[in-house]
Amino acid sequence: MRNTKDGRVLASVMGLVAAAGWAVAEPLNFTYLWHLEQPIYWPDRLVSGADRTERAWESIVRKDGGAFHPTNNLRDIFGLADRVAAYQYRPRDAVNAIRWTARGGAQVSYSGGLIENITSLGNAGQLGYGGGWMNPFREARNWTTASGKPRLDIVVFGFHHPLMPLLDESTMRKSVQLYKAAYGGVWGTSPGQSRGFFPSEMAFSTRMIPVLASEGIAWSFVSAEKLSRACADFPVVFGSGGVNCDPPNRADQLNPAQGAGGYYRVSISRGCAPAEAYPFSLTPRRAQYVNPETGAVSQIIVVPCSQSLGWKDGYAPLGLSDFNALQTRNDNARPMLLVLAHDGDNAWGGGYSYYQEATPNLVSQASGAGYVATTVEQYLTDHPVPGNDVVHVEDGAWVNADGDFGSPQMLNWNWPPVSSTGVVDIPNGWAEDIRNWGVITAAQNVVDTAEQISVGQGQPVVMSRVLNPDGNTTGTERAWHYFLASLNSGYMYYGTAEDFEVKPTIACNEAIRCAMPVVNSGTDNTSPTIWIPQRYPWNPGSVNFGPLHGYQQRVNNGDFWIWTFAHDVSGMGSVTLKYRLDDDGVRGLNSAANDTYAGGAGVGAWQSVSMTARAFPTGNVYNNPTIDFFELPQQMATQYHTQLIGIRSKLVDYYIEAVDTRGNVRKSPIQHVYVGDGSGGSPGGPVVTVNPTTPVAGQPVTITYDPAGRVLASATSVLAHVGYNAWSTVVSPDPAMTLANGKWSCTVTVPQSATALDLAFNNGSGTWDNNGGGDWHFAVTGGQPGPNFVMDGVLDSGTTLIAQNGGMWLRAALRNGKLYLACPDAGEGNDHFVVVGRPPTNPGPMQSAFWGKGGQVARWDLFLADENDNDYESWFNAAGSSTTANVQAATGANGGVLEGVIDLAAQFGTVPESIAAAVALYPTANGSALAFNFGVPVSSDGNANLNPTDFVTIPLCSLTTAGCCPADFNGDTTLDFFDYLDFVAGFSSNSAAADFNGDTVIDFFDYLDFVAAFSSGC
């Protein structure tokens, strides 16, 4: 038994120390963000009564009376039992269940549209809602941590769930101000308004910072992957095992390289595998924006949310294996803050089991292991962010959205114009979501102009009247009321489903109805509205990937389009693209030269290109039968575009300048793009080559390293440091290389699950060549990651029973070169171990038992341990040291399972033919003897030593679909003529099962290979 203290006592003591203001060195901190949202489903004017948008109950009543719109079934949406609970009291109950911790709590984002809808249902006493629906949230806000911070922090939000990075600055501000206007009346005035902010869809851009800072926001949640992608050595892996969108552009990679092992990558079921730099991108830092006109700098704190672990937490109970892995790189003097962020009203993460069981269970387990449950405000008090810790955050949203995967363009809400066949066509194409931005851009200018005239007439906009229009509300205020309701990102997220595509037009038309009388009453001194300029492709002259490119790596020649929408009520004059070239191709965080219109040392003069105007079509251009534009927009912005040609290997700054017919001038924010050389570049250059040039999953690859002129030029021995999928697995030990003709080489087998090969080199004595921190990365073809094993303490499906002894058992499975082993978890006074050896070497000679246990154990390669006394589980290597390299582990609550995964090729350099394994039980006390009566398999000699004969040998082929006799085609364990007949039938019908050699082509070679296997007896 290891010496451990009670985790609750430890956590409480550390919390009190922190509350006293003392510096505390501590392990990883963690907290939650639960996002609750429903839009205004019909942002049209009420049929009768006040001139304002319709809310849920009003829509339901109208639908009950025979109305067709909205087509959504609002009774089902709002009446779902889990939502009724989540929208009123369940987050309060979850926080209440963890109040025993000194600092534990959570954050909630509760959208303005949801507030409006639930208020309407509560006032009507419908669908399970009451007039006091908000009181449980108010109660929880008044519970405080050890140093007086709210345990439930309801953060500020863009009221109608807008996609903030794509908004004009004035609308960003009004969206925040509207939520602030509602805050006290809904959530109470004590404690005061939150200092935090959650951007809808986790969509963030540094362009938001001046607005947030000026509105009293001290910190904002962001995606951790957006900090990671902005690192100089972000490990790009294409496909579901990595990024499924465009890789980051070099102009955004301003954060420092993290080096080998600096990224934590986890595959999630959304079709990607976020890579998060740790501890770098899981630690709150500062981000800034430079005003391009004045050079003034605005800053806020950015609080990163783990994309992968937030997703996992929303879909299944989360064990401690990820916490343990992250802790290996934690800076205890300034610990990571792991924010588990996800919807709190959808899927499993919106239900009773999540809030009332999984959340308190995880907090209890994690606290018992020494991890610190906290809140963001508490963390920032305990661990203030240094003023000089400034980082860059790449544009984009969280990875959850289908077809977006965190793309910096936010594609799921911003698909570019395409032809009728779906090919991107900036000058002539059309897409329904882009049409919406044209409608919104036009309405934006009308409403801005109305406000300018109203203010000039002594009638400034009062946000309380925008929130709740009444008889004193002005036309401009009413216009803002409708216009802000047009911006809900869900309208475009769900695209052509239901009647979402017409909703922005309806709201914008109402806004224009209210604003135009004001516009016509005064003089237009408002400059044109420019939608934030777009470009295609994202990486000109370099590699692009993702849904726009058919999920294939596409190297653009370097020419690229810049385009936008622009509009002015007085008519447009000129629209001009301004661009300049940077001298050294580097954009620094500490220099404003690239970020101001005035420029400075190292940047060239602005060059001007006139942009081509195009009247953007308002109708259903491609006659999509799922779209019904029964109401067309009253005004539509003009599309402007141009193509920059011939720029190569340059950093380009650019913006758009628009002038209306009255001479009012508007400049868009400055944006940046690095244009590559048009070749896509060689991943290894002359230093590192591989053969074949594109490695193939499951096959050998020869690695060659040329040390000439490099730090290992005089090395007498060189080792290859080999990893896969952005170092998610690493071959151990490093393979030795052989010197020939001045170059070092070695051959390794690429695992079947690999989609990328990662390389660095060393001399075995601490001298490394890691390509300046960037390492070398090569794409792998043929990788078939397939479904991953889930480390959650629950037995995975599809396992094979290897051996059993009473109630104790050992089960195994093999997927994608990864071996899964499981047994019942520790409990009833015993520690449980799964001991693994690799024949013929191990299990080997007898040696002292591990973990201070009594007796001897045959020499092992790895063992998986689960301690009886707490929720501790880990893999240990041949030396008995805890390891996370190439392995994963988890254990469940008592009565669950101990489970672990080994990436065989990464761990051993190749996939062995067999593995030997045994389940060993020892009483928890140190020096205790092997409980041989309960081991698996049954003890061979009935003594207190774990002998080689106490292991079971598992041929890995026995865990495959084909089994150890591939010619046993029908799988009945008997090789006979029926297998031959069944294969011929499958071959004749072109059945996928007849692809005997697995090359994805059913041809005569499959027939020859089957006959050879059948003739040889298997």
Disulfide bonds with the S-S distance in Angstrom:
Cys957-Cys964 1.91
Cys965-Cys1018 1.91
